[in-house]
Amino acid sequence: MDELLVKRAKKGDKKAFEIIIKLVKDKAYKVAYCYLHNEEDSMDAVCNAIEKAYKNIKRLRQVKYFETWFIRIVINECRLIIREKEKVNKLISNMQSNDIYVENKEAILDLHNALNQLAEEDRIIIYLKYYWGYTIREVATLLELPEGTVKTKIYKNLKKMKIQLEVKEG
């Protein structure tokens, strides 16, 4: 890795940043794919990592470790994606334990349709919490709502979705 390019990138040189990313992007993708086993998710992880690296490159302490630093960001992005997927699986699992069985693609579509029936803000809250893995406090901060309101909306809307899905099955 050309340390001069990294130094230039740290100083805000966009072209230098572009060049150093091109030098590590293939390795970063391979690492992401090893974690995620999915082409689209791997590309998302690398793209998110590039964005974070661009925003935080000034924090890089030693330019000789740029590649290691960037790969660590990619790995962290992969872990975030894995956690997001686990949240979705947990949501589905929780619904299954409440006698709502997601057995096929049609049932998954029903779940998405139930989500789409919610008001936009309510749907965003559910997505932030269960799909993207934000805590209730983080959701409240992002949407500038009190935590109690977020909790109430989550409970109310999950209950509404459960009833909607039960009616579809019944």
PyRosetta script that sets phi, psi and omega in degrees:
from pyrosetta import init, pose_from_sequence

init()
pose = pose_from_sequence("MDELLVKRAKKGDKKAFEIIIKLVKDKAYKVAYCYLHNEEDSMDAVCNAIEKAYKNIKRLRQVKYFETWFIRIVINECRLIIREKEKVNKLISNMQSNDIYVENKEAILDLHNALNQLAEEDRIIIYLKYYWGYTIREVATLLELPEGTVKTKIYKNLKKMKIQLEVKEG")
pose.set_psi(1, 132.2)
pose.set_omega(1, -179.9)
pose.set_phi(2, -77.5)
pose.set_psi(2, 108.4)
pose.set_omega(2, -177.1)
pose.set_phi(3, -64.4)
pose.set_psi(3, -29.7)
pose.set_omega(3, 178.6)
pose.set_phi(4, -63.5)
pose.set_psi(4, -41.5)
pose.set_omega(4, 177.8)
pose.set_phi(5, -63.7)
pose.set_psi(5, -41.4)
pose.set_omega(5, 179.8)
pose.set_phi(6, -63.9)
pose.set_psi(6, -42.0)
pose.set_omega(6, 178.3)
pose.set_phi(7, -61.4)
pose.set_psi(7, -42.0)
pose.set_omega(7, 178.3)
pose.set_phi(8, -64.2)
pose.set_psi(8, -41.2)
pose.set_omega(8, 178.8)
pose.set_phi(9, -63.2)
pose.set_psi(9, -40.1)
pose.set_omega(9, 178.1)
pose.set_phi(10, -60.9)
pose.set_psi(10, -30.4)
pose.set_omega(10, -179.6)
pose.set_phi(11, -85.1)
pose.set_psi(11, 2.0)
pose.set_omega(11, 175.6)
pose.set_phi(12, 103.9)
pose.set_psi(12, 7.9)
pose.set_omega(12, 179.2)
pose.set_phi(13, -74.5)
pose.set_psi(13, 105.7)
pose.set_omega(13, -176.5)
pose.set_phi(14, -64.7)
pose.set_psi(14, -38.6)
pose.set_omega(14, -179.1)
pose.set_phi(15, -65.5)
pose.set_psi(15, -41.3)
pose.set_omega(15, 177.9)
pose.set_phi(16, -63.1)
pose.set_psi(16, -41.1)
pose.set_omega(16, 178.4)
pose.set_phi(17, -62.0)
pose.set_psi(17, -44.6)
pose.set_omega(17, 179.1)
pose.set_phi(18, -58.0)
pose.set_psi(18, -43.3)
pose.set_omega(18, -178.7)
pose.set_phi(19, -65.2)
pose.set_psi(19, -46.2)
pose.set_omega(19, -177.9)
pose.set_phi(20, -67.9)
pose.set_psi(20, -31.3)
pose.set_omega(20, 176.5)
pose.set_phi(21, -67.8)
pose.set_psi(21, -42.0)
pose.set_omega(21, 178.1)
pose.set_phi(22, -59.9)
pose.set_psi(22, -31.6)
pose.set_omega(22, -179.9)
pose.set_phi(23, -71.9)
pose.set_psi(23, -26.3)
pose.set_omega(23, -176.1)
pose.set_phi(24, -113.2)
pose.set_psi(24, -4.7)
pose.set_omega(24, -172.5)
pose.set_phi(25, -63.5)
pose.set_psi(25, -38.7)
pose.set_omega(25, -179.3)
pose.set_phi(26, -65.6)
pose.set_psi(26, -43.8)
pose.set_omega(26, 178.0)
pose.set_phi(27, -63.8)
pose.set_psi(27, -41.2)
pose.set_omega(27, 179.9)
pose.set_phi(28, -62.3)
pose.set_psi(28, -42.4)
pose.set_omega(28, 178.9)
pose.set_phi(29, -62.8)
pose.set_psi(29, -42.7)
pose.set_omega(29, -180.0)
pose.set_phi(30, -61.8)
pose.set_psi(30, -41.8)
pose.set_omega(30, 177.6)
pose.set_phi(31, -63.1)
pose.set_psi(31, -46.2)
pose.set_omega(31, -179.9)
pose.set_phi(32, -60.5)
pose.set_psi(32, -42.6)
pose.set_omega(32, -178.6)
pose.set_phi(33, -65.6)
pose.set_psi(33, -35.1)
pose.set_omega(33, 176.5)
pose.set_phi(34, -61.9)
pose.set_psi(34, -35.0)
pose.set_omega(34, 178.9)
pose.set_phi(35, -77.9)
pose.set_psi(35, -43.2)
pose.set_omega(35, -166.1)
pose.set_phi(36, -102.9)
pose.set_psi(36, -23.2)
pose.set_omega(36, 179.7)
pose.set_phi(37, 54.5)
pose.set_psi(37, 34.1)
pose.set_omega(37, -178.4)
pose.set_phi(38, -151.5)
pose.set_psi(38, 126.3)
pose.set_omega(38, -175.0)
pose.set_phi(39, -61.6)
pose.set_psi(39, -48.6)
pose.set_omega(39, -176.9)
pose.set_phi(40, -65.2)
pose.set_psi(40, -45.2)
pose.set_omega(40, 179.0)
pose.set_phi(41, -63.3)
pose.set_psi(41, -37.7)
pose.set_omega(41, 179.0)
pose.set_phi(42, -64.5)
pose.set_psi(42, -42.7)
pose.set_omega(42, 177.5)
pose.set_phi(43, -63.7)
pose.set_psi(43, -41.0)
pose.set_omega(43, 177.8)
pose.set_phi(44, -60.4)
pose.set_psi(44, -43.7)
pose.set_omega(44, -179.2)
pose.set_phi(45, -61.3)
pose.set_psi(45, -44.9)
pose.set_omega(45, -179.5)
pose.set_phi(46, -66.5)
pose.set_psi(46, -43.3)
pose.set_omega(46, 179.2)
pose.set_phi(47, -62.3)
pose.set_psi(47, -43.8)
pose.set_omega(47, 177.6)
pose.set_phi(48, -63.2)
pose.set_psi(48, -39.3)
pose.set_omega(48, 179.2)
pose.set_phi(49, -65.0)
pose.set_psi(49, -39.9)
pose.set_omega(49, 178.5)
pose.set_phi(50, -61.4)
pose.set_psi(50, -44.7)
pose.set_omega(50, 179.2)
pose.set_phi(51, -60.8)
pose.set_psi(51, -45.5)
pose.set_omega(51, 180.0)
pose.set_phi(52, -66.8)
pose.set_psi(52, -39.5)
pose.set_omega(52, 179.0)
pose.set_phi(53, -63.5)
pose.set_psi(53, -41.9)
pose.set_omega(53, 179.9)
pose.set_phi(54, -61.4)
pose.set_psi(54, -43.0)
pose.set_omega(54, -178.7)
pose.set_phi(55, -70.3)
pose.set_psi(55, -28.4)
pose.set_omega(55, -171.3)
pose.set_phi(56, -115.8)
pose.set_psi(56, 9.8)
pose.set_omega(56, -175.1)
pose.set_phi(57, -60.8)
pose.set_psi(57, -26.9)
pose.set_omega(57, 179.1)
pose.set_phi(58, -65.4)
pose.set_psi(58, -20.0)
pose.set_omega(58, 179.1)
pose.set_phi(59, -83.5)
pose.set_psi(59, -10.8)
pose.set_omega(59, 178.8)
pose.set_phi(60, -62.0)
pose.set_psi(60, 121.2)
pose.set_omega(60, -174.0)
pose.set_phi(61, -78.5)
pose.set_psi(61, -47.7)
pose.set_omega(61, -177.1)
pose.set_phi(62, -121.6)
pose.set_psi(62, 117.8)
pose.set_omega(62, -174.9)
pose.set_phi(63, -61.0)
pose.set_psi(63, -27.7)
pose.set_omega(63, -179.0)
pose.set_phi(64, -67.2)
pose.set_psi(64, -16.0)
pose.set_omega(64, -179.4)
pose.set_phi(65, -103.0)
pose.set_psi(65, 19.6)
pose.set_omega(65, -178.9)
pose.set_phi(66, -54.0)
pose.set_psi(66, -49.9)
pose.set_omega(66, -176.6)
pose.set_phi(67, -59.9)
pose.set_psi(67, -45.4)
pose.set_omega(67, 178.6)
pose.set_phi(68, -61.3)
pose.set_psi(68, -44.7)
pose.set_omega(68, 179.1)
pose.set_phi(69, -60.2)
pose.set_psi(69, -46.0)
pose.set_omega(69, -178.5)
pose.set_phi(70, -66.1)
pose.set_psi(70, -43.0)
pose.set_omega(70, 179.1)
pose.set_phi(71, -62.9)
pose.set_psi(71, -36.1)
pose.set_omega(71, 177.2)
pose.set_phi(72, -63.0)
pose.set_psi(72, -39.7)
pose.set_omega(72, 177.3)
pose.set_phi(73, -63.4)
pose.set_psi(73, -42.8)
pose.set_omega(73, 178.6)
pose.set_phi(74, -60.0)
pose.set_psi(74, -46.4)
pose.set_omega(74, -180.0)
pose.set_phi(75, -60.7)
pose.set_psi(75, -42.7)
pose.set_omega(75, 178.3)
pose.set_phi(76, -63.1)
pose.set_psi(76, -38.3)
pose.set_omega(76, 176.9)
pose.set_phi(77, -64.9)
pose.set_psi(77, -39.4)
pose.set_omega(77, 177.1)
pose.set_phi(78, -61.1)
pose.set_psi(78, -43.8)
pose.set_omega(78, 179.2)
pose.set_phi(79, -62.8)
pose.set_psi(79, -38.4)
pose.set_omega(79, 176.5)
pose.set_phi(80, -62.1)
pose.set_psi(80, -43.6)
pose.set_omega(80, 179.7)
pose.set_phi(81, -63.7)
pose.set_psi(81, -42.2)
pose.set_omega(81, 178.1)
pose.set_phi(82, -61.2)
pose.set_psi(82, -43.8)
pose.set_omega(82, 178.9)
pose.set_phi(83, -62.8)
pose.set_psi(83, -40.0)
pose.set_omega(83, 178.5)
pose.set_phi(84, -60.2)
pose.set_psi(84, -45.1)
pose.set_omega(84, 180.0)
pose.set_phi(85, -65.2)
pose.set_psi(85, -37.7)
pose.set_omega(85, 177.3)
pose.set_phi(86, -63.7)
pose.set_psi(86, -37.4)
pose.set_omega(86, 177.8)
pose.set_phi(87, -62.8)
pose.set_psi(87, -42.5)
pose.set_omega(87, 178.2)
pose.set_phi(88, -63.1)
pose.set_psi(88, -45.8)
pose.set_omega(88, 178.9)
pose.set_phi(89, -62.7)
pose.set_psi(89, -37.4)
pose.set_omega(89, 178.1)
pose.set_phi(90, -65.7)
pose.set_psi(90, -42.0)
pose.set_omega(90, 177.7)
pose.set_phi(91, -59.4)
pose.set_psi(91, -46.9)
pose.set_omega(91, 179.4)
pose.set_phi(92, -64.1)
pose.set_psi(92, -42.3)
pose.set_omega(92, 179.1)
pose.set_phi(93, -62.6)
pose.set_psi(93, -42.2)
pose.set_omega(93, 178.2)
pose.set_phi(94, -62.4)
pose.set_psi(94, -39.1)
pose.set_omega(94, 178.9)
pose.set_phi(95, -67.9)
pose.set_psi(95, -36.3)
pose.set_omega(95, 178.3)
pose.set_phi(96, -64.8)
pose.set_psi(96, -39.9)
pose.set_omega(96, -179.2)
pose.set_phi(97, -69.5)
pose.set_psi(97, -15.4)
pose.set_omega(97, 176.2)
pose.set_phi(98, -99.5)
pose.set_psi(98, 32.0)
pose.set_omega(98, 177.1)
pose.set_phi(99, 65.7)
pose.set_psi(99, 23.1)
pose.set_omega(99, 172.8)
pose.set_phi(100, -112.5)
pose.set_psi(100, 110.6)
pose.set_omega(100, -174.8)
pose.set_phi(101, -100.9)
pose.set_psi(101, 124.0)
pose.set_omega(101, 176.4)
pose.set_phi(102, -98.7)
pose.set_psi(102, 95.1)
pose.set_omega(102, -171.6)
pose.set_phi(103, -104.9)
pose.set_psi(103, -16.2)
pose.set_omega(103, -176.6)
pose.set_phi(104, -154.5)
pose.set_psi(104, 178.7)
pose.set_omega(104, -177.3)
pose.set_phi(105, -61.4)
pose.set_psi(105, -35.0)
pose.set_omega(105, 179.6)
pose.set_phi(106, -62.3)
pose.set_psi(106, -40.1)
pose.set_omega(106, 179.4)
pose.set_phi(107, -67.5)
pose.set_psi(107, -37.7)
pose.set_omega(107, 176.9)
pose.set_phi(108, -64.2)
pose.set_psi(108, -40.8)
pose.set_omega(108, 176.2)
pose.set_phi(109, -62.3)
pose.set_psi(109, -38.9)
pose.set_omega(109, 176.8)
pose.set_phi(110, -59.9)
pose.set_psi(110, -40.5)
pose.set_omega(110, 178.2)
pose.set_phi(111, -61.9)
pose.set_psi(111, -46.5)
pose.set_omega(111, 178.6)
pose.set_phi(112, -64.7)
pose.set_psi(112, -38.6)
pose.set_omega(112, 177.2)
pose.set_phi(113, -63.8)
pose.set_psi(113, -39.8)
pose.set_omega(113, 177.7)
pose.set_phi(114, -62.5)
pose.set_psi(114, -41.1)
pose.set_omega(114, 176.7)
pose.set_phi(115, -62.4)
pose.set_psi(115, -42.0)
pose.set_omega(115, -178.0)
pose.set_phi(116, -69.3)
pose.set_psi(116, -17.6)
pose.set_omega(116, 177.3)
pose.set_phi(117, -76.9)
pose.set_psi(117, -16.5)
pose.set_omega(117, -178.7)
pose.set_phi(118, -75.5)
pose.set_psi(118, 155.9)
pose.set_omega(118, 173.1)
pose.set_phi(119, -60.9)
pose.set_psi(119, 152.8)
pose.set_omega(119, -173.4)
pose.set_phi(120, -54.9)
pose.set_psi(120, -47.9)
pose.set_omega(120, -179.0)
pose.set_phi(121, -62.4)
pose.set_psi(121, -40.9)
pose.set_omega(121, 179.5)
pose.set_phi(122, -64.9)
pose.set_psi(122, -41.5)
pose.set_omega(122, 179.1)
pose.set_phi(123, -63.5)
pose.set_psi(123, -41.7)
pose.set_omega(123, 179.5)
pose.set_phi(124, -62.8)
pose.set_psi(124, -41.1)
pose.set_omega(124, 178.8)
pose.set_phi(125, -60.2)
pose.set_psi(125, -45.8)
pose.set_omega(125, 179.8)
pose.set_phi(126, -62.8)
pose.set_psi(126, -45.3)
pose.set_omega(126, 179.0)
pose.set_phi(127, -61.4)
pose.set_psi(127, -47.4)
pose.set_omega(127, -178.7)
pose.set_phi(128, -59.3)
pose.set_psi(128, -42.3)
pose.set_omega(128, -176.2)
pose.set_phi(129, -75.4)
pose.set_psi(129, -50.8)
pose.set_omega(129, -169.7)
pose.set_phi(130, -99.0)
pose.set_psi(130, -27.4)
pose.set_omega(130, -179.7)
pose.set_phi(131, -93.1)
pose.set_psi(131, -39.6)
pose.set_omega(131, -174.1)
pose.set_phi(132, -104.7)
pose.set_psi(132, -2.2)
pose.set_omega(132, 169.7)
pose.set_phi(133, 77.2)
pose.set_psi(133, 19.2)
pose.set_omega(133, 178.2)
pose.set_phi(134, -75.6)
pose.set_psi(134, 149.7)
pose.set_omega(134, 174.4)
pose.set_phi(135, -76.8)
pose.set_psi(135, 166.3)
pose.set_omega(135, 178.4)
pose.set_phi(136, -60.5)
pose.set_psi(136, -41.0)
pose.set_omega(136, 178.7)
pose.set_phi(137, -61.0)
pose.set_psi(137, -43.5)
pose.set_omega(137, 179.9)
pose.set_phi(138, -65.2)
pose.set_psi(138, -41.2)
pose.set_omega(138, 177.6)
pose.set_phi(139, -61.2)
pose.set_psi(139, -45.3)
pose.set_omega(139, 179.9)
pose.set_phi(140, -59.6)
pose.set_psi(140, -42.6)
pose.set_omega(140, 179.8)
pose.set_phi(141, -66.3)
pose.set_psi(141, -46.5)
pose.set_omega(141, -179.0)
pose.set_phi(142, -59.9)
pose.set_psi(142, -40.8)
pose.set_omega(142, -176.0)
pose.set_phi(143, -96.4)
pose.set_psi(143, 1.8)
pose.set_omega(143, -179.8)
pose.set_phi(144, 54.4)
pose.set_psi(144, 50.8)
pose.set_omega(144, 177.9)
pose.set_phi(145, -124.5)
pose.set_psi(145, 155.1)
pose.set_omega(145, 173.6)
pose.set_phi(146, -66.1)
pose.set_psi(146, 147.7)
pose.set_omega(146, -179.6)
pose.set_phi(147, -58.3)
pose.set_psi(147, -39.3)
pose.set_omega(147, 179.5)
pose.set_phi(148, -60.7)
pose.set_psi(148, -38.6)
pose.set_omega(148, 178.1)
pose.set_phi(149, -64.7)
pose.set_psi(149, -43.2)
pose.set_omega(149, 179.4)
pose.set_phi(150, -62.0)
pose.set_psi(150, -45.1)
pose.set_omega(150, 179.3)
pose.set_phi(151, -60.3)
pose.set_psi(151, -45.2)
pose.set_omega(151, -179.7)
pose.set_phi(152, -61.5)
pose.set_psi(152, -45.8)
pose.set_omega(152, -178.7)
pose.set_phi(153, -64.4)
pose.set_psi(153, -39.6)
pose.set_omega(153, 177.9)
pose.set_phi(154, -62.2)
pose.set_psi(154, -51.3)
pose.set_omega(154, -178.6)
pose.set_phi(155, -59.2)
pose.set_psi(155, -49.2)
pose.set_omega(155, -177.8)
pose.set_phi(156, -60.4)
pose.set_psi(156, -44.4)
pose.set_omega(156, -175.8)
pose.set_phi(157, -76.2)
pose.set_psi(157, -33.9)
pose.set_omega(157, 174.2)
pose.set_phi(158, -65.2)
pose.set_psi(158, -38.8)
pose.set_omega(158, 177.4)
pose.set_phi(159, -64.1)
pose.set_psi(159, -43.9)
pose.set_omega(159, 178.9)
pose.set_phi(160, -61.2)
pose.set_psi(160, -44.1)
pose.set_omega(160, 179.8)
pose.set_phi(161, -64.9)
pose.set_psi(161, -40.9)
pose.set_omega(161, 179.6)
pose.set_phi(162, -60.4)
pose.set_psi(162, -45.2)
pose.set_omega(162, 179.5)
pose.set_phi(163, -63.1)
pose.set_psi(163, -43.4)
pose.set_omega(163, 179.6)
pose.set_phi(164, -60.4)
pose.set_psi(164, -42.9)
pose.set_omega(164, -178.2)
pose.set_phi(165, -71.7)
pose.set_psi(165, -34.6)
pose.set_omega(165, 177.4)
pose.set_phi(166, -66.4)
pose.set_psi(166, -39.9)
pose.set_omega(166, 178.4)
pose.set_phi(167, -62.8)
pose.set_psi(167, -41.3)
pose.set_omega(167, 179.3)
pose.set_phi(168, -60.9)
pose.set_psi(168, -40.1)
pose.set_omega(168, -178.2)
pose.set_phi(169, -74.1)
pose.set_psi(169, -36.2)
pose.set_omega(169, -174.1)
pose.set_phi(170, -79.1)
pose.dump_pdb("model.pdb")
